[in-house]
């Protein structure tokens, strides 16, 4: 291809990206374009190196890295909440998500945070006991309870915001701004994928879950 052909192709790619990502910047497009084409080049090279085995190795490494990074987050969050009124990061999450959702059912908050039901109930009961939340009847379903964060709960959550911000700074600020943006795009893609299928797979056993997700991926 000539330089002009390459330029036309680049402009066409940018227009398509801008239509799908309204308000995006040129920097965001460039980062996404480089990320996509770098992946294509890597895929072409791996075709000569037993791609299935290479893909399995990469997936295993990603699993290891995510697991270890989450352990670091757990360690840092314990330190961050040592001098907070809230006991831990989970309590902060439950308050923030409840505030974001307005006046949600208890079950909706627990599902949103992907908690085991007994664990979620324990956290909510603790927050209610400490005066950070109140429970109220659900006018539409007498079997359910709705939650609302109290003024006291909003205050302690806001006080903990500074500790949480400092914690995520420790975790992520070694990355450059463009690296963080790329990581955010990738993680949001995974979050959207799993959010879209979780309701269908949460009752499956592992074999069923693996087969379901594998079938979707093979249709890409």
Secondary structure, 3 states (H helix, E strand, C coil): CCHHHHHHHHHHHHHHHHHHCCCCCHHHHHHHHHHHHHHHHHHHHHCCCCHHHHHHHHHHHHHHHHHHHHHHHHHHHHHHCCCCCCCCHHHHHHHHHHHHHCCCEHHHHHHHCCCCHHHHHHHHHHHHHCCCEEEEEECCEEEEEEEEECHHHHHHHHHHHHHHHHHHHHHHCCCCHHHHHHHHHHHHHHHHHHHHHHHHHCCCCHHHHHHHHHHHHHCC
